[in-house]
Amino acid sequence: MSKKFRLSRRTVLRGTGALMALPLLEQMLPRNAHGAPGTVPRRLAVFYTPNGIHMQKWTPTIEGPAWELTPTLEPLAAVKNDLLVVTGLANQPAFPDGDGHHAAATGAFLSCAKVYKTEGNNLRVGISMDQVIANHMTATRATRYGSMELGIDAGRGIGNCDSGYACPYANNIAWSGPRTPVAKETNAQAAFNRLFAGGIPGETQAQIEKRRAYGKSIIDVVRDDATALKGQLGTSDLQKLDEYFTSVRELEKQVEDVSVPSMTCASGAAPIVSEDPTAKTKAMMDLIILAFQCDLTRVATFMLANARANKVYPFLGLSGAHHTYSHHQKSQSNYKALATIDKWEVTLLQYLLERMKSVIEVNGLSLLDNSMVYFSSEIGDGDSHNHVNLPIILAGRGGGALTPGRHIVYQQDPLANLYIYLMQAMGVPNVTTFGDDGTGPLPGLV
C-alpha cells in the first residue's frame, strides 16, 4: 500500500456502468484524523409508529439513570444503556379542528405545525424537521441524497382519510414545504436500486431479473474495480470492506425475498407480493444502516404504517385491527392486544439499534454511537386521542449530542423544542424556533 494513497469520501466502485458507494474507510481520512472527534458524520433516523402506545406498560416508573425496563420495553434490554426514554413532551399543534386526530397529528408529527383541515389539494402544514436538515445537507453538498423516506404502506391521493383530513396528511411525515409532502418509498427493491444499483443507467426490469436469474449480485458488477481497490487498502479497511460487501449481499437477498412476487403453479392463481411487515421493516432498517455507512444520506424517516392504521396482525395471535384496539375503552383484552402490538413494534426498533451497534466505524465507535434514533407515535393514548405525554425514545449518542441510559421527565414542554435540539445537533445553523410553538432547544439531553 502506498503511503501517499488517499481515497476521496466520494469514491465509488464502477462496473458496466454501475456505481456503488463505499463505506467510510480509514484511507478516506487525513492521516492525523483517525479516531479524532468529528471524523465521522452524525446521523438521524426517525421511526414512526401509528395509533399511540399503551402507556401504562410503556412508561418507566423511575426517573433518571436507575430507570428499569417496562414490559413493552423489555426487547431493548441489550441496548438499555443506549436509550433515553423521554416522558412528558406535548405536541399542541397536533390537535385537530374537531375530529381527525390521527391525520392532523401525523401531519404535525415532524412539523409541529397546525394542519389546515381539507380533503382537497389545498394542503397546508409546516416543513418537517427532517427536511430542514435535508435542505442543509443539500446546500452544503454533504451527501448524495439530502434525505431518505421509507415506509411499509403506500400513500393515497387527495380525499378524506380521517374525518375530513386529506390522505397526504395521514400518509406522510416528511414535508419539504407547507404544501408539499415527500412521498415515501415502500418498495424495498426500489429503495435498494436507488441506493446501490440505481447507478446502472438504463438497466431495465428485465435486465435486473436476468441478472438475478444468473445469481449475479450488484457486487459482481463492480468486482473488478473492487479487486483493484483492495490491493491498495490496509488490513482494517479490507476487513471493513468485506463486512460491507457481506451486508450488501445479505440485504440484496432480503429485499428480493420481500419484493419479488411469489409464483404458484396452481391454475388461475395470481402472484402474491410478499407484505410480511416484519421482514419488510427489517429490510428497510438495513437500507438505512447501509445508507448511513456509505454517507449517502445522514437523515432518514420510516413509517411502520400510515396514520389510523387498522391492520390485523394474525402472526401476533390477534384477530382484531390495530386502530380498533387502540380505542380500548379500558377493556383488559384490548389493553393486552395493544401491548402485544407495541412490543412487536419495539422489537423492530431493537433490530435497528442492535444492528447499528454492531457496525464499528473508523473512529472506533459504533454507528449507533455516532447516530441519533428517534422513535415515537403521533398520539399518546389512542382512546383519549391525546397529544401530550407522547411515547418517545431517543437512542444512540449522536457523536456526543446525547447522554443515554436515562429516563427524563418533562412537564409538557413543546415537542418542537426537541426538534430544535436535534436540528442544531445535526449542524443546521440559526435554528432557534420551529413550528407553531418551538421556543428553543430542549435542555437536559446531554
C-alpha positions, 0 to 999 in steps of 0.5 A: 500500500502506498503511503501517499494513497488517499481515497476521496469520501466520494469514491465509488466502485464502477462496473458496466456502468454501475456505481456503488458507494463505499463505506467510510474507510480509514484511507478516506481520512487525513492521516492525523484524523483517525479516531479524532472527534468529528471524523465521522458524520452524525446521523438521524433516523426517525421511526414512526409508529401509528395509533399511540402506545399503551402507556401504562406498560410503556412508561418507566416508573423511575426517573433518571439513570436507575430507570428499569425496563417496562414490559413493552420495553423489555426487547431493548434490554441489550441496548438499555444503556443506549436509550433515553426514554423521554416522558412528558413532551406535548405536541399542541399543534397536533390537535385537530379542528374537531375530529381527525386526530390521527391525520392532523397529528401525523401531519404535525408529527415532524412539523409541529405545525397546525394542519389546515383541515381539507380533503382537497389539494389545498394542503397546508402544514409546516416543513418537517424537521427532517427536511430542514436538515435535508435542505442543509445537507443539500446546500452544503453538498454533504451527501448524495441524497439530502434525505431518505423516506421509507415506509411499509404502506403506500400513500393515497391521493387527495380525499378524506382519510380521517374525518375530513383530513386529506390522505397526504396528511395521514400518509406522510411525515416528511414535508419539504414545504407547507404544501408539499409532502415527500412521498415515501418509498415502500418498495424495498427493491426500489429503495435498494436500486436507488441506493446501490444499483440505481447507478446502472443507467438504463438497466431495465426490469428485465435486465435486473431479473436476468441478472438475478436469474444468473445469481449475479449480485450488484457486487459482481458488477463492480468486482473488478474495480473492487479487486483493484481497490483492495490491493491498495487498502490496509488490513482494517479497511479490507476487513471493513470492506468485506463486512460491507460487501457481506451486508450488501449481499445479505440485504440484496437477498432480503429485499428480493425475498420481500419484493419479488412476487411469489409464483404458484403453479396452481391454475388461475392463481395470481402472484402474491407480493410478499407484505410480511411487515416484519421482514419488510421493516427489517429490510428497510432498517438495513437500507438505512444502516447501509445508507448511513455507512456509505454517507449517502444520506445522514437523515432518514424517516420510516413509517411502520404504517400510515396514520389510523392504521387498522391492520390485523396482525394474525402472526401476533395471535390477534384477530382484531385491527390495530386502530380498533384496539387502540380505542380500548375503552379500558377493556383488559383484552384490548389493553393486552392486544395493544401491548402485544402490538407495541412490543412487536413494534419495539422489537423492530426498533431493537433490530435497528439499534442492535444492528447499528451497534454492531457496525464499528466505524473508523473512529472506533465507535459504533454507528449507533454511537455516532447516530441519533434514533428517534422513535415515537407515535403521533398520539399518546393514548389512542382512546383519549386521542391525546397529544401530550405525554407522547411515547418517545425514545431517543437512542444512540449518542449522536457523536456526543449530542446525547447522554443515554441510559436515562429516563427524563421527565418533562412537564409538557414542554413543546415537542418542537423544542426537541426538534430544535435540539436535534436540528442544531445537533445535526449542524443546521445553523440559526435554528432557534424556533420551529413550528407553531410553538418551538421556543428553543432547544430542549435542555437536559439531553446531554 
